[in-house]
């Protein structure tokens, strides 16, 4: 298959932009989401270019690394896509996916909704990367980045987090499994992602079981 010049330029832009990113949200995370989105897209009727661009640009400026600014990512993506002289409808679709796909937005019941099959594919790919062995590694990498405790039995998970509470949380990393990671299996949009999520979910349960056995020998 011949390389797509637009996708190659986008990859180069993302690699450069994420050169010094936190390890769980770096180029390799983006690359995994990109590849998984392409896999999931094969079983859906989608605009593959929109899926590819949204997957590549979805974490170009994650709000949690930019003082909570939720518009910086969509804005940077818009500016890049506009520089590539794409159709306005394509630009807007990609930007909408980036703006609405995050997990934290699902906690805001009053937020405006946007969905498309392309969003569902990219969202599933991103959520799959938060599960399983890689999801565990990413969770603890971010916890270390934020100097959070691994686990504190005196701080139970909050199973009714609002979007704002989720954004401000400083809870131990183990809590994140109950507040997000273990909930993802039932939030997959596509059948292909639902199948892939099963094994990753079971692996996280096995990890937690072993973790508690070692915590309380």
Buried (B, 14 or more C-beta within 10 A) or exposed (E): EEEEEBBEEBBEBBBEBBEEBBEBBBBBBBBBBBEBBBBBBEEBEBBBBBBBBBBBBBBBBBBBBEEEEBEBBBBBBBEBBEEBEBEEEBBEBBBBBBBBBBBBBBBEEEEEEEEBBBBBBBBBBBBBBBBBEBBBEBBBBBBBEEEBEEBEEEEEBBEEBEBEBBBEBEBBBBBBBBBBBBBBBEBBBBEBBBEBBEEBBEBBEEBBEEBEEEEEE
